[in-house]
Amino acid sequence: MMIQTLTENAIKHGLSKMPGDCLIQLIVRKNEDKMEVIVVNTGQYIEETVAGGFGLQSTKERLNILFGSNAHFEIVQCESNKVVAKLLLPIYK
C-alpha cells in the first residue's frame, strides 16, 4: 500500500502539473539488509503542498508502527525537474 500511495502522490503532485513528456519510475532493490523502494517522477517538490496531505502522513505513521526506527522515508528534489521518494524497509530473515 505504501508503494501505491507514493505512486499516486507522484502522479497527483508531479505528473499532473507538468506539461509535455513526463516520467514516473519505480525501482525496488535489495540494499544490504534493507529493501529500497524508490519512486522517481518529473515535477517540483513543494513541501507545503504535500505536508498537509493524508497519504504521506499515513505512510510515515505506518512505517513507524510496523518498523519503528528500522525504516526510513524521504522525499527530495534530486534535479531541477525530478523528485525522488525513497523508502528503506528492513528485511527480516
QUIDA-V45893 format. One record per residue. N is the residue number from 1. RES is the residue in one letter. SS is DSSP state (a for helix, b for strand, c for the rest). PSI is psi in whole degrees, 0 to 359 (NA if undefined). D_LAST is the distance of its C-alpha to the last C-alpha in Angstrom with 1 decimal. Layout:
<<N:RES:SS:PSI:D_LAST> <N:RES:SS:PSI:D_LAST>>
This chain:
<<1:M:c:330:21.8> <2:M:a:323:21.3> <3:I:a:319:21.9> <4:Q:a:315:25.0> <5:T:a:315:26.2> <6:L:a:322:26.0> <7:T:a:315:27.7> <8:E:a:318:30.4> <9:N:a:319:31.0> <10:A:a:320:31.4> <11:I:a:311:34.0> <12:K:a:313:35.8> <13:H:a:347:36.2> <14:G:c:286:36.1> <15:L:a:321:37.2> <16:S:a:344:39.7> <17:K:a:0:41.6> <18:M:c:128:41.9> <19:P:c:154:44.9> <20:G:c:202:44.5> <21:D:c:138:41.5> <22:C:c:163:38.1> <23:L:c:139:34.6> <24:I:b:129:31.3> <25:Q:b:134:28.2> <26:L:b:124:24.6> <27:I:b:128:22.0> <28:V:b:125:18.3> <29:R:b:158:16.4> <30:K:b:133:13.3> <31:N:b:94:14.4> <32:E:c:245:12.5> <33:D:c:21:9.4> <34:K:b:154:11.1> <35:M:b:128:12.5> <36:E:b:124:16.2> <37:V:b:122:18.6> <38:I:b:131:22.2> <39:V:b:120:25.4> <40:V:b:135:28.6> <41:N:b:154:32.0> <42:T:b:138:35.6> <43:G:c:186:37.2> <44:Q:c:133:37.8> <45:Y:c:113:35.5> <46:I:c:104:37.7> <47:E:a:322:35.9> <48:E:a:326:38.5> <49:T:a:317:38.2> <50:V:a:345:34.5> <51:A:a:322:34.3> <52:G:c:359:35.9> <53:G:c:153:34.0> <54:F:a:323:31.8> <55:G:a:308:29.1> <56:L:a:323:27.8> <57:Q:a:317:28.3> <58:S:a:327:26.2> <59:T:a:314:23.4> <60:K:a:316:23.5> <61:E:a:318:23.6> <62:R:a:317:20.8> <63:L:a:317:18.5> <64:N:a:317:19.8> <65:I:a:315:19.3> <66:L:a:322:15.8> <67:F:a:353:14.4> <68:G:a:226:17.3> <69:S:a:4:17.8> <70:N:a:357:14.3> <71:A:c:160:15.7> <72:H:b:144:18.9> <73:F:b:136:21.7> <74:E:b:153:25.0> <75:I:b:130:27.9> <76:V:b:156:30.3> <77:Q:b:111:33.4> <78:C:b:334:32.5> <79:E:b:176:35.9> <80:S:c:338:39.2> <81:N:c:22:38.3> <82:K:b:137:34.4> <83:V:b:140:31.9> <84:V:b:126:28.2> <85:A:b:128:25.7> <86:K:b:132:22.2> <87:L:b:135:19.0> <88:L:b:118:16.0> <89:L:b:139:12.9> <90:P:b:147:9.7> <91:I:c:118:6.5> <92:Y:c:138:3.8> <93:K:c:NA:0.0>>
